[in-house]
Amino acid sequence: MLLSDSIRNSSLTNVISLILIFIFILILAYFTAKLTAKLQGNPLSKRANIKIVETFRLGGNKFISIVKIGENYYALGFGKDEITMIDRLDKDSFNIPEVPDDVSKKSFMDVLRDINKKEEQDNTDKK
């Protein structure tokens, strides 16, 4: 009887120690992942001259993005093997979200419609 109590206590101790070791490993993995992400980040990204303002997926491997390069904004089309500049945008032709998580008041499709209207006006002006 004394032997069975010591075996139970030993088993319980082993289970508790395994749970504590598992929790310690999870905490260690979490902080390691945070440190790795911090080290892989670009320390100069806050001063970078190129920023992606917004991206819209058209399907497959095709995207349209608004990119800020210096003080200018561009609409760029990205395909599988190519990048095409669609148009240079005026800062006033679309809303730039103040906070990255904030949803822009003017949708990207509205910006595309504005670009198409501008191209149509340019085409009618040329004729």
Backbone as XML, in Angstrom:
<?xml version="1.0"?>
<chain id="A" units="angstrom">
  <residue number="1" name="MET">
    <atom name="N" x="0.818" y="-1.185" z="0.000"/>
    <atom name="CA" x="0.000" y="0.000" z="0.000"/>
    <atom name="C" x="0.862" y="1.250" z="0.000"/>
  </residue>
  <residue number="2" name="LEU">
    <atom name="N" x="1.884" y="1.257" z="0.767"/>
    <atom name="CA" x="2.796" y="2.390" z="0.811"/>
    <atom name="C" x="3.483" y="2.574" z="-0.530"/>
  </residue>
  <residue number="3" name="LEU">
    <atom name="N" x="3.790" y="1.473" z="-1.191"/>
    <atom name="CA" x="4.424" y="1.522" z="-2.506"/>
    <atom name="C" x="3.495" y="2.129" z="-3.553"/>
  </residue>
  <residue number="4" name="SER">
    <atom name="N" x="2.217" y="1.780" z="-3.530"/>
    <atom name="CA" x="1.266" y="2.315" z="-4.508"/>
    <atom name="C" x="1.063" y="3.821" z="-4.305"/>
  </residue>
  <residue number="5" name="ASP">
    <atom name="N" x="1.077" y="4.336" z="-3.064"/>
    <atom name="CA" x="0.964" y="5.772" z="-2.806"/>
    <atom name="C" x="2.184" y="6.520" z="-3.348"/>
  </residue>
  <residue number="6" name="SER">
    <atom name="N" x="3.342" y="5.946" z="-3.172"/>
    <atom name="CA" x="4.553" y="6.622" z="-3.672"/>
    <atom name="C" x="4.592" y="6.617" z="-5.199"/>
  </residue>
  <residue number="7" name="ILE">
    <atom name="N" x="4.049" y="5.562" z="-5.823"/>
    <atom name="CA" x="3.988" y="5.512" z="-7.285"/>
    <atom name="C" x="3.017" y="6.564" z="-7.793"/>
  </residue>
  <residue number="8" name="ARG">
    <atom name="N" x="1.865" y="6.705" z="-7.117"/>
    <atom name="CA" x="0.888" y="7.725" z="-7.508"/>
    <atom name="C" x="1.477" y="9.125" z="-7.368"/>
  </residue>
  <residue number="9" name="ASN">
    <atom name="N" x="2.140" y="9.370" z="-6.271"/>
    <atom name="CA" x="2.754" y="10.681" z="-6.052"/>
    <atom name="C" x="3.838" y="10.953" z="-7.091"/>
  </residue>
  <residue number="10" name="SER">
    <atom name="N" x="4.593" y="9.938" z="-7.402"/>
    <atom name="CA" x="5.650" y="10.078" z="-8.403"/>
    <atom name="C" x="5.040" y="10.363" z="-9.774"/>
  </residue>
  <residue number="11" name="SER">
    <atom name="N" x="3.967" y="9.660" z="-10.130"/>
    <atom name="CA" x="3.308" y="9.882" z="-11.413"/>
    <atom name="C" x="2.714" y="11.281" z="-11.476"/>
  </residue>
  <residue number="12" name="LEU">
    <atom name="N" x="2.091" y="11.710" z="-10.418"/>
    <atom name="CA" x="1.510" y="13.045" z="-10.366"/>
    <atom name="C" x="2.597" y="14.113" z="-10.464"/>
  </residue>
  <residue number="13" name="THR">
    <atom name="N" x="3.672" y="13.898" z="-9.790"/>
    <atom name="CA" x="4.805" y="14.828" z="-9.853"/>
    <atom name="C" x="5.371" y="14.887" z="-11.270"/>
  </residue>
  <residue number="14" name="ASN">
    <atom name="N" x="5.476" y="13.732" z="-11.903"/>
    <atom name="CA" x="5.990" y="13.698" z="-13.281"/>
    <atom name="C" x="5.062" y="14.440" z="-14.248"/>
  </residue>
  <residue number="15" name="VAL">
    <atom name="N" x="3.765" y="14.246" z="-14.090"/>
    <atom name="CA" x="2.791" y="14.909" z="-14.962"/>
    <atom name="C" x="2.858" y="16.423" z="-14.764"/>
  </residue>
  <residue number="16" name="ILE">
    <atom name="N" x="2.882" y="16.864" z="-13.512"/>
    <atom name="CA" x="2.949" y="18.300" z="-13.227"/>
    <atom name="C" x="4.246" y="18.899" z="-13.764"/>
  </residue>
  <residue number="17" name="SER">
    <atom name="N" x="5.352" y="18.200" z="-13.584"/>
    <atom name="CA" x="6.627" y="18.730" z="-14.086"/>
    <atom name="C" x="6.636" y="18.776" z="-15.614"/>
  </residue>
  <residue number="18" name="LEU">
    <atom name="N" x="6.026" y="17.796" z="-16.275"/>
    <atom name="CA" x="5.942" y="17.825" z="-17.737"/>
    <atom name="C" x="5.075" y="18.993" z="-18.217"/>
  </residue>
  <residue number="19" name="ILE">
    <atom name="N" x="3.973" y="19.254" z="-17.526"/>
    <atom name="CA" x="3.116" y="20.388" z="-17.895"/>
    <atom name="C" x="3.873" y="21.706" z="-17.721"/>
  </residue>
  <residue number="20" name="LEU">
    <atom name="N" x="4.595" y="21.847" z="-16.621"/>
    <atom name="CA" x="5.372" y="23.067" z="-16.387"/>
    <atom name="C" x="6.482" y="23.237" z="-17.431"/>
  </residue>
  <residue number="21" name="ILE">
    <atom name="N" x="7.136" y="22.166" z="-17.786"/>
    <atom name="CA" x="8.173" y="22.231" z="-18.822"/>
    <atom name="C" x="7.554" y="22.620" z="-20.159"/>
  </residue>
  <residue number="22" name="PHE">
    <atom name="N" x="6.381" y="22.054" z="-20.473"/>
    <atom name="CA" x="5.689" y="22.381" z="-21.716"/>
    <atom name="C" x="5.316" y="23.863" z="-21.756"/>
  </residue>
  <residue number="23" name="ILE">
    <atom name="N" x="4.784" y="24.396" z="-20.654"/>
    <atom name="CA" x="4.430" y="25.820" z="-20.579"/>
    <atom name="C" x="5.684" y="26.686" z="-20.733"/>
  </residue>
  <residue number="24" name="PHE">
    <atom name="N" x="6.769" y="26.297" z="-20.098"/>
    <atom name="CA" x="8.032" y="27.041" z="-20.223"/>
    <atom name="C" x="8.519" y="27.061" z="-21.672"/>
  </residue>
  <residue number="25" name="ILE">
    <atom name="N" x="8.420" y="25.933" z="-22.354"/>
    <atom name="CA" x="8.841" y="25.863" z="-23.763"/>
    <atom name="C" x="7.952" y="26.739" z="-24.636"/>
  </residue>
  <residue number="26" name="LEU">
    <atom name="N" x="6.643" y="26.760" z="-24.378"/>
    <atom name="CA" x="5.747" y="27.637" z="-25.136"/>
    <atom name="C" x="6.094" y="29.103" z="-24.926"/>
  </residue>
  <residue number="27" name="ILE">
    <atom name="N" x="6.351" y="29.497" z="-23.695"/>
    <atom name="CA" x="6.730" y="30.884" z="-23.402"/>
    <atom name="C" x="8.053" y="31.227" z="-24.075"/>
  </residue>
  <residue number="28" name="LEU">
    <atom name="N" x="8.993" y="30.324" z="-24.012"/>
    <atom name="CA" x="10.294" y="30.538" z="-24.656"/>
    <atom name="C" x="10.138" y="30.659" z="-26.174"/>
  </residue>
  <residue number="29" name="ALA">
    <atom name="N" x="9.295" y="29.831" z="-26.787"/>
    <atom name="CA" x="9.059" y="29.904" z="-28.232"/>
    <atom name="C" x="8.396" y="31.214" z="-28.608"/>
  </residue>
  <residue number="30" name="TYR">
    <atom name="N" x="7.464" y="31.691" z="-27.787"/>
    <atom name="CA" x="6.787" y="32.967" z="-28.057"/>
    <atom name="C" x="7.789" y="34.120" z="-28.077"/>
  </residue>
  <residue number="31" name="PHE">
    <atom name="N" x="8.633" y="34.203" z="-27.040"/>
    <atom name="CA" x="9.599" y="35.303" z="-26.979"/>
    <atom name="C" x="10.678" y="35.176" z="-28.053"/>
  </residue>
  <residue number="32" name="THR">
    <atom name="N" x="11.025" y="33.970" z="-28.420"/>
    <atom name="CA" x="11.981" y="33.769" z="-29.503"/>
    <atom name="C" x="11.394" y="34.243" z="-30.827"/>
  </residue>
  <residue number="33" name="ALA">
    <atom name="N" x="10.124" y="33.938" z="-31.072"/>
    <atom name="CA" x="9.469" y="34.389" z="-32.297"/>
    <atom name="C" x="9.384" y="35.912" z="-32.331"/>
  </residue>
  <residue number="34" name="LYS">
    <atom name="N" x="9.061" y="36.545" z="-31.205"/>
    <atom name="CA" x="8.992" y="38.007" z="-31.146"/>
    <atom name="C" x="10.361" y="38.622" z="-31.424"/>
  </residue>
  <residue number="35" name="LEU">
    <atom name="N" x="11.413" y="38.056" z="-30.836"/>
    <atom name="CA" x="12.766" y="38.569" z="-31.042"/>
    <atom name="C" x="13.200" y="38.392" z="-32.490"/>
  </residue>
  <residue number="36" name="THR">
    <atom name="N" x="12.896" y="37.248" z="-33.079"/>
    <atom name="CA" x="13.251" y="36.990" z="-34.467"/>
    <atom name="C" x="12.543" y="37.966" z="-35.397"/>
  </residue>
  <residue number="37" name="ALA">
    <atom name="N" x="11.263" y="38.211" z="-35.153"/>
    <atom name="CA" x="10.511" y="39.163" z="-35.975"/>
    <atom name="C" x="11.090" y="40.557" z="-35.847"/>
  </residue>
  <residue number="38" name="LYS">
    <atom name="N" x="11.497" y="40.927" z="-34.657"/>
    <atom name="CA" x="12.077" y="42.250" z="-34.440"/>
    <atom name="C" x="13.426" y="42.382" z="-35.154"/>
  </residue>
  <residue number="39" name="LEU">
    <atom name="N" x="14.220" y="41.337" z="-35.117"/>
    <atom name="CA" x="15.536" y="41.375" z="-35.759"/>
    <atom name="C" x="15.432" y="41.340" z="-37.272"/>
  </residue>
  <residue number="40" name="GLN">
    <atom name="N" x="14.402" y="40.683" z="-37.814"/>
    <atom name="CA" x="14.251" y="40.601" z="-39.256"/>
    <atom name="C" x="13.647" y="41.859" z="-39.845"/>
  </residue>
  <residue number="41" name="GLY">
    <atom name="N" x="12.995" y="42.665" z="-39.017"/>
    <atom name="CA" x="12.402" y="43.902" z="-39.499"/>
    <atom name="C" x="13.484" y="44.872" z="-39.942"/>
  </residue>
  <residue number="42" name="ASN">
    <atom name="N" x="13.132" y="45.730" z="-40.894"/>
    <atom name="CA" x="14.076" y="46.711" z="-41.389"/>
    <atom name="C" x="14.102" y="47.899" z="-40.438"/>
  </residue>
  <residue number="43" name="PRO">
    <atom name="N" x="15.245" y="48.175" z="-39.781"/>
    <atom name="CA" x="15.292" y="49.290" z="-38.842"/>
    <atom name="C" x="15.133" y="50.644" z="-39.530"/>
  </residue>
  <residue number="44" name="LEU">
    <atom name="N" x="15.362" y="50.700" z="-40.834"/>
    <atom name="CA" x="15.231" y="51.951" z="-41.562"/>
    <atom name="C" x="13.856" y="52.122" z="-42.186"/>
  </residue>
  <residue number="45" name="SER">
    <atom name="N" x="12.936" y="51.177" z="-41.914"/>
    <atom name="CA" x="11.633" y="51.216" z="-42.577"/>
    <atom name="C" x="10.839" y="52.464" z="-42.233"/>
  </residue>
  <residue number="46" name="LYS">
    <atom name="N" x="11.066" y="53.070" z="-41.088"/>
    <atom name="CA" x="10.353" y="54.285" z="-40.735"/>
    <atom name="C" x="10.824" y="55.455" z="-41.587"/>
  </residue>
  <residue number="47" name="ARG">
    <atom name="N" x="12.041" y="55.374" z="-42.093"/>
    <atom name="CA" x="12.580" y="56.443" z="-42.924"/>
    <atom name="C" x="12.600" y="56.057" z="-44.399"/>
  </residue>
  <residue number="48" name="ALA">
    <atom name="N" x="11.961" y="54.965" z="-44.748"/>
    <atom name="CA" x="11.993" y="54.476" z="-46.128"/>
    <atom name="C" x="11.258" y="55.437" z="-47.056"/>
  </residue>
  <residue number="49" name="ASN">
    <atom name="N" x="11.709" y="55.516" z="-48.293"/>
    <atom name="CA" x="11.099" y="56.388" z="-49.289"/>
    <atom name="C" x="10.012" y="55.695" z="-50.086"/>
  </residue>
  <residue number="50" name="ILE">
    <atom name="N" x="9.890" y="54.390" z="-49.958"/>
    <atom name="CA" x="8.885" y="53.639" z="-50.703"/>
    <atom name="C" x="7.945" y="52.968" z="-49.705"/>
  </residue>
  <residue number="51" name="LYS">
    <atom name="N" x="6.641" y="53.251" z="-49.852"/>
    <atom name="CA" x="5.647" y="52.652" z="-48.962"/>
    <atom name="C" x="4.448" y="52.216" z="-49.784"/>
  </residue>
  <residue number="52" name="ILE">
    <atom name="N" x="3.895" y="51.056" z="-49.464"/>
    <atom name="CA" x="2.673" y="50.584" z="-50.107"/>
    <atom name="C" x="1.510" y="51.106" z="-49.281"/>
  </residue>
  <residue number="53" name="VAL">
    <atom name="N" x="0.676" y="51.940" z="-49.903"/>
    <atom name="CA" x="-0.448" y="52.561" z="-49.203"/>
    <atom name="C" x="-1.623" y="51.597" z="-49.140"/>
  </residue>
  <residue number="54" name="GLU">
    <atom name="N" x="-1.941" y="50.972" z="-50.281"/>
    <atom name="CA" x="-3.079" y="50.065" z="-50.348"/>
    <atom name="C" x="-2.875" y="49.088" z="-51.493"/>
  </residue>
  <residue number="55" name="THR">
    <atom name="N" x="-3.373" y="47.863" z="-51.320"/>
    <atom name="CA" x="-3.272" y="46.839" z="-52.360"/>
    <atom name="C" x="-4.627" y="46.180" z="-52.541"/>
  </residue>
  <residue number="56" name="PHE">
    <atom name="N" x="-4.968" y="45.895" z="-53.798"/>
    <atom name="CA" x="-6.230" y="45.236" z="-54.120"/>
    <atom name="C" x="-5.926" y="44.053" z="-55.021"/>
  </residue>
  <residue number="57" name="ARG">
    <atom name="N" x="-6.414" y="42.875" z="-54.640"/>
    <atom name="CA" x="-6.176" y="41.659" z="-55.425"/>
    <atom name="C" x="-7.247" y="41.534" z="-56.492"/>
  </residue>
  <residue number="58" name="LEU">
    <atom name="N" x="-6.813" y="41.405" z="-57.743"/>
    <atom name="CA" x="-7.731" y="41.261" z="-58.862"/>
    <atom name="C" x="-8.069" y="39.803" z="-59.137"/>
  </residue>
  <residue number="59" name="GLY">
    <atom name="N" x="-7.252" y="38.904" z="-58.654"/>
    <atom name="CA" x="-7.467" y="37.480" z="-58.878"/>
    <atom name="C" x="-6.179" y="36.841" z="-59.345"/>
  </residue>
  <residue number="60" name="GLY">
    <atom name="N" x="-6.003" y="35.587" z="-59.013"/>
    <atom name="CA" x="-4.779" y="34.890" z="-59.399"/>
    <atom name="C" x="-3.574" y="35.584" z="-58.798"/>
  </residue>
  <residue number="61" name="ASN">
    <atom name="N" x="-2.608" y="35.871" z="-59.642"/>
    <atom name="CA" x="-1.401" y="36.568" z="-59.207"/>
    <atom name="C" x="-1.403" y="38.012" z="-59.675"/>
  </residue>
  <residue number="62" name="LYS">
    <atom name="N" x="-2.564" y="38.647" z="-59.735"/>
    <atom name="CA" x="-2.668" y="40.011" z="-60.232"/>
    <atom name="C" x="-3.159" y="40.942" z="-59.132"/>
  </residue>
  <residue number="63" name="PHE">
    <atom name="N" x="-2.421" y="42.047" z="-58.942"/>
    <atom name="CA" x="-2.725" y="43.010" z="-57.904"/>
    <atom name="C" x="-2.613" y="44.420" z="-58.471"/>
  </residue>
  <residue number="64" name="ILE">
    <atom name="N" x="-3.332" y="45.331" z="-57.859"/>
    <atom name="CA" x="-3.147" y="46.753" z="-58.116"/>
    <atom name="C" x="-2.809" y="47.383" z="-56.778"/>
  </residue>
  <residue number="65" name="SER">
    <atom name="N" x="-1.774" y="48.215" z="-56.751"/>
    <atom name="CA" x="-1.350" y="48.844" z="-55.518"/>
    <atom name="C" x="-1.175" y="50.335" z="-55.710"/>
  </residue>
  <residue number="66" name="ILE">
    <atom name="N" x="-1.445" y="51.071" z="-54.645"/>
    <atom name="CA" x="-1.076" y="52.480" z="-54.590"/>
    <atom name="C" x="0.223" y="52.529" z="-53.809"/>
  </residue>
  <residue number="67" name="VAL">
    <atom name="N" x="1.253" y="53.076" z="-54.434"/>
    <atom name="CA" x="2.578" y="53.100" z="-53.841"/>
    <atom name="C" x="3.032" y="54.548" z="-53.720"/>
  </residue>
  <residue number="68" name="LYS">
    <atom name="N" x="3.580" y="54.896" z="-52.559"/>
    <atom name="CA" x="4.144" y="56.225" z="-52.356"/>
    <atom name="C" x="5.651" y="56.110" z="-52.514"/>
  </residue>
  <residue number="69" name="ILE">
    <atom name="N" x="6.173" y="56.839" z="-53.488"/>
    <atom name="CA" x="7.617" y="56.870" z="-53.718"/>
    <atom name="C" x="8.042" y="58.321" z="-53.551"/>
  </residue>
  <residue number="70" name="GLY">
    <atom name="N" x="8.790" y="58.585" z="-52.491"/>
    <atom name="CA" x="9.124" y="59.967" z="-52.164"/>
    <atom name="C" x="7.865" y="60.689" z="-51.750"/>
  </residue>
  <residue number="71" name="GLU">
    <atom name="N" x="7.520" y="61.759" z="-52.464"/>
    <atom name="CA" x="6.298" y="62.506" z="-52.191"/>
    <atom name="C" x="5.215" y="62.233" z="-53.231"/>
  </residue>
  <residue number="72" name="ASN">
    <atom name="N" x="5.479" y="61.350" z="-54.203"/>
    <atom name="CA" x="4.543" y="61.062" z="-55.291"/>
    <atom name="C" x="3.841" y="59.728" z="-55.066"/>
  </residue>
  <residue number="73" name="TYR">
    <atom name="N" x="2.611" y="59.640" z="-55.592"/>
    <atom name="CA" x="1.821" y="58.420" z="-55.493"/>
    <atom name="C" x="1.610" y="57.839" z="-56.886"/>
  </residue>
  <residue number="74" name="TYR">
    <atom name="N" x="1.686" y="56.514" z="-56.987"/>
    <atom name="CA" x="1.529" y="55.819" z="-58.260"/>
    <atom name="C" x="0.584" y="54.644" z="-58.098"/>
  </residue>
  <residue number="75" name="ALA">
    <atom name="N" x="-0.195" y="54.381" z="-59.139"/>
    <atom name="CA" x="-0.983" y="53.157" z="-59.211"/>
    <atom name="C" x="-0.174" y="52.174" z="-60.036"/>
  </residue>
  <residue number="76" name="LEU">
    <atom name="N" x="0.161" y="51.040" z="-59.446"/>
    <atom name="CA" x="0.981" y="50.029" z="-60.111"/>
    <atom name="C" x="0.206" y="48.731" z="-60.228"/>
  </residue>
  <residue number="77" name="GLY">
    <atom name="N" x="0.329" y="48.084" z="-61.376"/>
    <atom name="CA" x="-0.259" y="46.771" z="-61.595"/>
    <atom name="C" x="0.820" y="45.721" z="-61.492"/>
  </residue>
  <residue number="78" name="PHE">
    <atom name="N" x="0.571" y="44.692" z="-60.710"/>
    <atom name="CA" x="1.534" y="43.616" z="-60.517"/>
    <atom name="C" x="0.972" y="42.333" z="-61.091"/>
  </residue>
  <residue number="79" name="GLY">
    <atom name="N" x="1.706" y="41.726" z="-62.019"/>
    <atom name="CA" x="1.349" y="40.420" z="-62.562"/>
    <atom name="C" x="2.374" y="39.403" z="-62.109"/>
  </residue>
  <residue number="80" name="LYS">
    <atom name="N" x="2.282" y="38.220" z="-62.665"/>
    <atom name="CA" x="3.203" y="37.149" z="-62.273"/>
    <atom name="C" x="4.652" y="37.517" z="-62.597"/>
  </residue>
  <residue number="81" name="ASP">
    <atom name="N" x="4.874" y="38.036" z="-63.798"/>
    <atom name="CA" x="6.247" y="38.318" z="-64.227"/>
    <atom name="C" x="6.473" y="39.771" z="-64.592"/>
  </residue>
  <residue number="82" name="GLU">
    <atom name="N" x="5.552" y="40.659" z="-64.247"/>
    <atom name="CA" x="5.719" y="42.036" z="-64.674"/>
    <atom name="C" x="5.105" y="43.017" z="-63.691"/>
  </residue>
  <residue number="83" name="ILE">
    <atom name="N" x="5.583" y="44.246" z="-63.752"/>
    <atom name="CA" x="5.031" y="45.364" z="-62.996"/>
    <atom name="C" x="4.783" y="46.478" z="-63.990"/>
  </residue>
  <residue number="84" name="THR">
    <atom name="N" x="3.565" y="47.037" z="-63.966"/>
    <atom name="CA" x="3.195" y="48.081" z="-64.910"/>
    <atom name="C" x="2.728" y="49.306" z="-64.150"/>
  </residue>
  <residue number="85" name="MET">
    <atom name="N" x="3.249" y="50.480" z="-64.532"/>
    <atom name="CA" x="2.759" y="51.711" z="-63.936"/>
    <atom name="C" x="1.474" y="52.102" z="-64.654"/>
  </residue>
  <residue number="86" name="ILE">
    <atom name="N" x="0.368" y="52.161" z="-63.914"/>
    <atom name="CA" x="-0.913" y="52.505" z="-64.502"/>
    <atom name="C" x="-1.026" y="54.009" z="-64.655"/>
  </residue>
  <residue number="87" name="ASP">
    <atom name="N" x="-0.750" y="54.739" z="-63.567"/>
    <atom name="CA" x="-0.873" y="56.192" z="-63.620"/>
    <atom name="C" x="-0.238" y="56.801" z="-62.386"/>
  </residue>
  <residue number="88" name="ARG">
    <atom name="N" x="0.137" y="58.067" z="-62.521"/>
    <atom name="CA" x="0.588" y="58.835" z="-61.368"/>
    <atom name="C" x="-0.655" y="59.471" z="-60.761"/>
  </residue>
  <residue number="89" name="LEU">
    <atom name="N" x="-0.793" y="59.373" z="-59.447"/>
    <atom name="CA" x="-2.000" y="59.843" z="-58.765"/>
    <atom name="C" x="-1.724" y="61.144" z="-58.029"/>
  </residue>
  <residue number="90" name="ASP">
    <atom name="N" x="-2.760" y="61.998" z="-57.996"/>
    <atom name="CA" x="-2.699" y="63.172" z="-57.150"/>
    <atom name="C" x="-3.058" y="62.748" z="-55.740"/>
  </residue>
  <residue number="91" name="LYS">
    <atom name="N" x="-2.417" y="63.369" z="-54.774"/>
    <atom name="CA" x="-2.679" y="63.020" z="-53.380"/>
    <atom name="C" x="-4.139" y="63.269" z="-53.015"/>
  </residue>
  <residue number="92" name="ASP">
    <atom name="N" x="-4.768" y="64.229" z="-53.675"/>
    <atom name="CA" x="-6.154" y="64.572" z="-53.366"/>
    <atom name="C" x="-7.167" y="63.653" z="-54.043"/>
  </residue>
  <residue number="93" name="SER">
    <atom name="N" x="-6.733" y="62.767" z="-54.940"/>
    <atom name="CA" x="-7.678" y="61.925" z="-55.664"/>
    <atom name="C" x="-8.111" y="60.685" z="-54.881"/>
  </residue>
  <residue number="94" name="PHE">
    <atom name="N" x="-7.525" y="60.454" z="-53.715"/>
    <atom name="CA" x="-7.915" y="59.320" z="-52.876"/>
    <atom name="C" x="-7.622" y="59.658" z="-51.426"/>
  </residue>
  <residue number="95" name="ASN">
    <atom name="N" x="-8.229" y="58.908" z="-50.533"/>
    <atom name="CA" x="-8.023" y="59.112" z="-49.097"/>
    <atom name="C" x="-6.944" y="58.176" z="-48.603"/>
  </residue>
  <residue number="96" name="ILE">
    <atom name="N" x="-6.018" y="58.734" z="-47.861"/>
    <atom name="CA" x="-4.954" y="57.939" z="-47.269"/>
    <atom name="C" x="-5.342" y="57.681" z="-45.816"/>
  </residue>
  <residue number="97" name="PRO">
    <atom name="N" x="-5.431" y="56.417" z="-45.416"/>
    <atom name="CA" x="-5.793" y="56.132" z="-44.022"/>
    <atom name="C" x="-4.753" y="56.710" z="-43.069"/>
  </residue>
  <residue number="98" name="GLU">
    <atom name="N" x="-5.221" y="57.360" z="-42.015"/>
    <atom name="CA" x="-4.321" y="57.931" z="-41.013"/>
    <atom name="C" x="-3.667" y="56.826" z="-40.185"/>
  </residue>
  <residue number="99" name="VAL">
    <atom name="N" x="-4.474" y="55.835" z="-39.816"/>
    <atom name="CA" x="-4.002" y="54.706" z="-39.029"/>
    <atom name="C" x="-4.017" y="53.490" z="-39.942"/>
  </residue>
  <residue number="100" name="PRO">
    <atom name="N" x="-2.956" y="52.650" z="-39.940"/>
    <atom name="CA" x="-2.931" y="51.504" z="-40.844"/>
    <atom name="C" x="-4.165" y="50.602" z="-40.748"/>
  </residue>
  <residue number="101" name="ASP">
    <atom name="N" x="-4.765" y="50.450" z="-39.562"/>
    <atom name="CA" x="-5.931" y="49.593" z="-39.412"/>
    <atom name="C" x="-7.221" y="50.300" z="-39.816"/>
  </residue>
  <residue number="102" name="ASP">
    <atom name="N" x="-7.148" y="51.621" z="-40.018"/>
    <atom name="CA" x="-8.331" y="52.399" z="-40.361"/>
    <atom name="C" x="-8.727" y="52.108" z="-41.808"/>
  </residue>
  <residue number="103" name="VAL">
    <atom name="N" x="-10.019" y="52.019" z="-42.033"/>
    <atom name="CA" x="-10.513" y="51.757" z="-43.374"/>
    <atom name="C" x="-10.654" y="53.083" z="-44.097"/>
  </residue>
  <residue number="104" name="SER">
    <atom name="N" x="-10.133" y="53.139" z="-45.302"/>
    <atom name="CA" x="-10.205" y="54.359" z="-46.085"/>
    <atom name="C" x="-11.646" y="54.687" z="-46.430"/>
  </residue>
  <residue number="105" name="LYS">
    <atom name="N" x="-11.977" y="55.985" z="-46.462"/>
    <atom name="CA" x="-13.335" y="56.401" z="-46.783"/>
    <atom name="C" x="-13.637" y="56.175" z="-48.250"/>
  </residue>
  <residue number="106" name="LYS">
    <atom name="N" x="-12.643" y="56.330" z="-49.081"/>
    <atom name="CA" x="-12.826" y="56.134" z="-50.511"/>
    <atom name="C" x="-12.197" y="54.789" z="-50.872"/>
  </residue>
  <residue number="107" name="SER">
    <atom name="N" x="-12.987" y="53.897" z="-51.417"/>
    <atom name="CA" x="-12.478" y="52.560" z="-51.698"/>
    <atom name="C" x="-11.509" y="52.586" z="-52.875"/>
  </residue>
  <residue number="108" name="PHE">
    <atom name="N" x="-10.754" y="51.540" z="-52.987"/>
    <atom name="CA" x="-9.779" y="51.443" z="-54.064"/>
    <atom name="C" x="-10.476" y="51.391" z="-55.418"/>
  </residue>
  <residue number="109" name="MET">
    <atom name="N" x="-11.648" y="50.776" z="-55.456"/>
    <atom name="CA" x="-12.399" y="50.727" z="-56.708"/>
    <atom name="C" x="-12.825" y="52.131" z="-57.134"/>
  </residue>
  <residue number="110" name="ASP">
    <atom name="N" x="-13.142" y="53.003" z="-56.168"/>
    <atom name="CA" x="-13.464" y="54.394" z="-56.496"/>
    <atom name="C" x="-12.257" y="55.094" z="-57.112"/>
  </residue>
  <residue number="111" name="VAL">
    <atom name="N" x="-11.064" y="54.808" z="-56.576"/>
    <atom name="CA" x="-9.842" y="55.392" z="-57.136"/>
    <atom name="C" x="-9.654" y="54.909" z="-58.570"/>
  </residue>
  <residue number="112" name="LEU">
    <atom name="N" x="-9.898" y="53.630" z="-58.814"/>
    <atom name="CA" x="-9.768" y="53.098" z="-60.173"/>
    <atom name="C" x="-10.776" y="53.751" z="-61.116"/>
  </residue>
  <residue number="113" name="ARG">
    <atom name="N" x="-12.010" y="53.971" z="-60.620"/>
    <atom name="CA" x="-13.005" y="54.659" z="-61.445"/>
    <atom name="C" x="-12.552" y="56.080" z="-61.772"/>
  </residue>
  <residue number="114" name="ASP">
    <atom name="N" x="-11.962" y="56.766" z="-60.778"/>
    <atom name="CA" x="-11.446" y="58.114" z="-61.019"/>
    <atom name="C" x="-10.344" y="58.102" z="-62.066"/>
  </residue>
  <residue number="115" name="ILE">
    <atom name="N" x="-9.489" y="57.091" z="-62.003"/>
    <atom name="CA" x="-8.410" y="56.971" z="-62.991"/>
    <atom name="C" x="-8.998" y="56.742" z="-64.377"/>
  </residue>
  <residue number="116" name="ASN">
    <atom name="N" x="-9.999" y="55.859" z="-64.457"/>
    <atom name="CA" x="-10.638" y="55.591" z="-65.755"/>
    <atom name="C" x="-11.325" y="56.840" z="-66.296"/>
  </residue>
  <residue number="117" name="LYS">
    <atom name="N" x="-11.992" y="57.593" z="-65.427"/>
    <atom name="CA" x="-12.633" y="58.837" z="-65.860"/>
    <atom name="C" x="-11.592" y="59.821" z="-66.379"/>
  </residue>
  <residue number="118" name="LYS">
    <atom name="N" x="-10.475" y="59.903" z="-65.676"/>
    <atom name="CA" x="-9.395" y="60.809" z="-66.092"/>
    <atom name="C" x="-8.850" y="60.391" z="-67.455"/>
  </residue>
  <residue number="119" name="GLU">
    <atom name="N" x="-8.665" y="59.080" z="-67.658"/>
    <atom name="CA" x="-8.176" y="58.590" z="-68.950"/>
    <atom name="C" x="-9.193" y="58.864" z="-70.050"/>
  </residue>
  <residue number="120" name="GLU">
    <atom name="N" x="-10.480" y="58.681" z="-69.750"/>
    <atom name="CA" x="-11.518" y="58.966" z="-70.751"/>
    <atom name="C" x="-11.539" y="60.449" z="-71.103"/>
  </residue>
  <residue number="121" name="GLN">
    <atom name="N" x="-11.385" y="61.308" z="-70.106"/>
    <atom name="CA" x="-11.347" y="62.743" z="-70.368"/>
    <atom name="C" x="-10.123" y="63.106" z="-71.203"/>
  </residue>
  <residue number="122" name="ASP">
    <atom name="N" x="-8.985" y="62.499" z="-70.897"/>
    <atom name="CA" x="-7.771" y="62.743" z="-71.673"/>
    <atom name="C" x="-7.953" y="62.291" z="-73.118"/>
  </residue>
  <residue number="123" name="ASN">
    <atom name="N" x="-8.608" y="61.137" z="-73.292"/>
    <atom name="CA" x="-8.829" y="60.615" z="-74.642"/>
    <atom name="C" x="-9.782" y="61.520" z="-75.422"/>
  </residue>
  <residue number="124" name="THR">
    <atom name="N" x="-10.838" y="62.023" z="-74.775"/>
    <atom name="CA" x="-11.766" y="62.918" z="-75.483"/>
    <atom name="C" x="-11.114" y="64.266" z="-75.750"/>
  </residue>
  <residue number="125" name="ASP">
    <atom name="N" x="-10.231" y="64.716" z="-74.870"/>
    <atom name="CA" x="-9.516" y="65.969" z="-75.098"/>
    <atom name="C" x="-8.571" y="65.850" z="-76.286"/>
  </residue>
  <residue number="126" name="LYS">
    <atom name="N" x="-7.972" y="64.666" z="-76.475"/>
    <atom name="CA" x="-7.030" y="64.439" z="-77.575"/>
    <atom name="C" x="-7.764" y="64.406" z="-78.910"/>
  </residue>
  <residue number="127" name="LYS">
    <atom name="N" x="-9.038" y="63.979" z="-78.906"/>
    <atom name="CA" x="-9.807" y="63.857" z="-80.148"/>
    <atom name="C" x="-10.282" y="65.210" z="-80.517"/>
  </residue>
</chain>
